Amino acid sequence: MRTFALLLTGLSTAWIVQSAAPVPRPSPELVLQRGAGAPLRISQFRGKIVALALGHTTCDHCQFLTTTLKKIQKDYADRNVQVVEAAFEGGVNVNYPMFLKALEPNFPTGYTNEEEVKKYLHWNDKTDGLLMIPYMIFIDARGIIRGDFNGKDGFFGDADKRIRAELDKMVQAAAQPAAKKK
């Protein structure tokens, strides 16, 4: 864990912030396994604003993000917001049950593999570099990705404040068309 933290700290200020694909863009499907439960599909949350966290169950930064997201889910549940988390490290199917037991997320979680995450993000190692975690995607109620923040930018320095700011913008934008119809 210490090596990761040092690597993340060193890269977070040295790399230019960019996402793998331009924003806004349609959210492709991402299917998450849930152990014995039915698979979870990102598309099943269409109609809600989704804050999708991508990371590893064994990453200290990702675990801290999970605890932050628990508070955010509680505060935003009545605002048509759904937090979802996807883990994707090697051996995740073994680590996932321990992660759930230790952190008890109050939102849907699941796991996949790195190849599927990179496909979802349109990530190319040659042009995008190392995929750093945690990673946050913000999807509007129509299924359009409006925010794309990876672990190599400064977004996670004050994750709670920044996630809430992104969600507030999206909640406000979703309310504007309704106000115009009246």
C-alpha positions as CSV (number, residue, x, y, z in Angstrom):
1,M,0.0,0.0,0.0
2,R,2.8,2.4,0.8
3,T,4.3,2.0,-2.7
4,F,1.0,2.8,-4.2
5,A,0.5,5.9,-2.1
6,L,3.9,7.3,-3.0
7,L,3.3,6.5,-6.7
8,L,-0.1,8.2,-6.6
9,T,1.3,11.3,-4.8
10,G,4.1,11.6,-7.2
11,L,1.9,11.3,-10.3
12,S,-1.0,13.4,-9.1
13,T,0.9,16.6,-9.6
14,A,3.2,15.7,-12.5
15,W,0.7,14.4,-15.1
16,I,-1.7,16.5,-17.2
17,V,-5.4,15.8,-16.3
18,Q,-7.2,14.1,-19.1
19,S,-9.8,11.4,-19.5
20,A,-9.4,8.5,-22.0
21,A,-12.4,9.8,-24.0
22,P,-14.0,13.2,-24.4
23,V,-16.8,14.3,-22.1
24,P,-19.8,14.3,-22.6
25,R,-20.2,10.9,-24.2
26,P,-22.7,8.1,-23.9
27,S,-22.0,5.6,-21.1
28,P,-21.4,2.2,-22.5
29,E,-22.7,-0.9,-20.6
30,L,-20.6,-2.1,-17.7
31,V,-21.6,-5.4,-16.1
32,L,-20.5,-6.1,-12.6
33,Q,-20.5,-9.5,-10.9
34,R,-21.8,-9.6,-7.3
35,G,-20.6,-13.0,-6.0
36,A,-23.8,-15.1,-5.7
37,G,-26.1,-12.3,-6.6
38,A,-27.4,-11.3,-10.0
39,P,-25.1,-9.2,-12.2
40,L,-25.4,-5.5,-11.8
41,R,-25.6,-3.4,-15.0
42,I,-24.9,0.3,-15.1
43,S,-27.8,0.8,-17.6
44,Q,-30.2,-0.4,-14.9
45,F,-29.8,3.0,-13.2
46,R,-30.9,5.0,-16.2
47,G,-33.2,7.7,-15.0
48,K,-30.9,8.4,-12.0
49,I,-27.7,10.4,-11.7
50,V,-24.9,7.9,-11.1
51,A,-21.6,8.4,-9.3
52,L,-19.6,5.4,-10.4
53,A,-16.4,4.7,-8.5
54,L,-13.8,2.3,-10.0
55,G,-10.9,1.0,-7.9
56,H,-9.4,-1.9,-6.0
57,T,-10.8,-3.5,-2.8
58,T,-7.2,-3.7,-1.4
59,C,-6.3,0.0,-2.1
60,D,-6.3,2.3,0.9
61,H,-7.3,5.3,-1.2
62,C,-10.2,3.3,-2.7
63,Q,-11.4,2.1,0.7
64,F,-11.3,5.7,2.0
65,L,-13.4,6.7,-1.0
66,T,-15.9,4.0,-0.2
67,T,-16.4,5.4,3.3
68,T,-16.8,8.9,1.7
69,L,-19.3,7.6,-0.8
70,K,-21.4,6.0,2.0
71,K,-22.0,9.5,3.4
72,I,-22.7,10.9,0.0
73,Q,-25.2,8.2,-0.9
74,K,-27.1,8.8,2.4
75,D,-27.1,12.6,1.7
76,Y,-28.1,12.4,-2.0
77,A,-30.5,9.4,-2.0
78,D,-33.6,11.6,-2.1
79,R,-32.1,13.7,-5.0
80,N,-32.3,11.0,-7.6
81,V,-28.6,10.1,-7.2
82,Q,-27.2,6.5,-7.1
83,V,-23.6,5.7,-6.1
84,V,-22.2,2.5,-7.6
85,E,-18.8,1.0,-7.0
86,A,-16.8,-1.4,-9.2
87,A,-13.7,-3.2,-8.1
88,F,-11.3,-4.6,-10.7
89,E,-8.0,-5.9,-9.3
90,G,-6.6,-9.3,-9.9
91,G,-8.1,-11.7,-7.4
92,V,-11.1,-9.4,-6.8
93,N,-13.5,-12.3,-6.6
94,V,-11.6,-13.5,-3.5
95,N,-11.1,-10.0,-2.0
96,Y,-14.7,-8.8,-2.7
97,P,-16.5,-10.6,0.2
98,M,-13.9,-9.3,2.7
99,F,-14.2,-5.8,1.3
100,L,-18.0,-5.9,1.7
101,K,-17.8,-7.2,5.2
102,A,-15.2,-4.6,6.3
103,L,-16.7,-1.5,4.7
104,E,-20.5,-2.3,4.4
105,P,-21.3,0.0,1.5
106,N,-24.9,1.3,1.5
107,F,-25.0,1.3,-2.3
108,P,-24.7,-1.3,-5.1
109,T,-21.2,-2.7,-5.6
110,G,-19.7,-5.4,-7.8
111,Y,-16.6,-6.4,-9.6
112,T,-15.2,-7.0,-13.0
113,N,-11.7,-7.1,-14.6
114,E,-9.3,-4.5,-15.7
115,E,-9.9,-5.3,-19.4
116,E,-13.6,-4.5,-19.0
117,V,-12.9,-1.3,-17.1
118,K,-10.5,-0.1,-19.8
119,K,-13.0,-0.9,-22.5
120,Y,-15.7,1.0,-20.6
121,L,-13.4,4.0,-20.2
122,H,-12.0,3.8,-23.8
123,W,-8.6,3.6,-22.1
124,N,-5.5,2.9,-24.2
125,D,-2.3,2.3,-22.2
126,K,-0.2,3.6,-25.1
127,T,-1.9,7.0,-25.4
128,D,-3.5,7.4,-21.9
129,G,-0.7,6.0,-19.8
130,L,-1.1,4.1,-16.5
131,L,-4.7,3.8,-15.3
132,M,-4.6,5.3,-11.8
133,I,-7.2,4.6,-9.1
134,P,-9.5,5.5,-7.6
135,Y,-11.5,6.7,-10.7
136,M,-14.8,8.5,-10.7
137,I,-17.4,8.7,-13.5
138,F,-20.5,10.8,-13.3
139,I,-23.4,9.8,-15.5
140,D,-26.6,11.9,-16.0
141,A,-30.1,10.4,-15.9
142,R,-30.1,10.0,-19.7
143,G,-26.9,7.8,-19.6
144,I,-24.4,10.5,-20.7
145,I,-21.0,10.6,-18.9
146,R,-20.6,14.2,-17.7
147,G,-17.5,13.8,-15.6
148,D,-14.4,11.6,-15.8
149,F,-11.8,11.9,-13.1
150,N,-8.9,9.5,-12.6
151,G,-6.5,8.9,-9.8
152,K,-3.7,10.9,-11.5
153,D,-5.4,14.2,-11.3
154,G,-6.1,16.3,-8.2
155,F,-9.8,15.5,-8.0
156,F,-9.3,13.1,-5.0
157,G,-7.4,15.6,-2.8
158,D,-10.7,16.6,-1.3
159,A,-12.9,13.9,-2.7
160,D,-16.0,14.6,-0.6
161,K,-16.2,18.2,-1.5
162,R,-15.5,17.6,-5.2
163,I,-17.9,14.7,-5.6
164,R,-20.6,16.7,-4.0
165,A,-19.9,19.7,-6.3
166,E,-20.1,17.4,-9.4
167,L,-23.4,15.9,-8.1
168,D,-24.8,19.3,-7.2
169,K,-24.1,20.6,-10.8
170,M,-25.8,17.5,-12.2
171,V,-28.8,17.7,-9.9
172,Q,-29.3,21.4,-10.7
173,A,-29.0,20.7,-14.5
174,A,-31.5,17.9,-14.2
175,A,-34.0,20.2,-12.5
176,Q,-33.7,23.0,-15.1
177,P,-35.6,21.3,-17.9
178,A,-38.4,20.5,-15.5
179,A,-38.6,24.2,-14.4
180,K,-38.7,25.3,-18.0
181,K,-41.6,23.0,-18.8
182,K,-43.8,24.7,-16.2
